[in-house]
Amino acid sequence: MADEARQRAVQLRAEAHGATTEVERECLEAVYAYEEVLSAQKGKKVRAGRTWPMIDEYGVIPAVERIVMKRQESVGFTALAAMGLKDFAFEAVILRHPAHFTLEAVARSRKRLAEDANG
């Protein structure tokens, strides 16, 4: 029940943020889910301090692309995967909406999720 409430809160925050497409909404949900995981780990409200400035500067889709294209997996991916929430990871969003991202970002996302699944 608490998980469902948290998930609904993430969805509502993403909708309130002003996403104009489904893919933007899912990207924002990923950020808010990451913040929920961090907040639960730290026992206090925590913001995605590096992600929001990137979104403000580049826009939602380009910021997500930049984050996924980094050589190392993001802290967000690691945290979400550790909590069993990989469906909220940017990589999962990219694979659900590949037409909105470059082929390189799709390939990197596919590889990262496959590597994580294999251990």
Buried (B, 14 or more C-beta within 10 A) or exposed (E): EEEEEBBEEBBEBBEEBEBEEEBBBBBBBBBBBBBBBBBEEEEEEBEBEEBEEBBEEEEBBEBBBEBBEEEEBBBBBBBBBEBEBBEBBBBBBBBEBBEBBEEEBBEBBBEBBEEBEEE
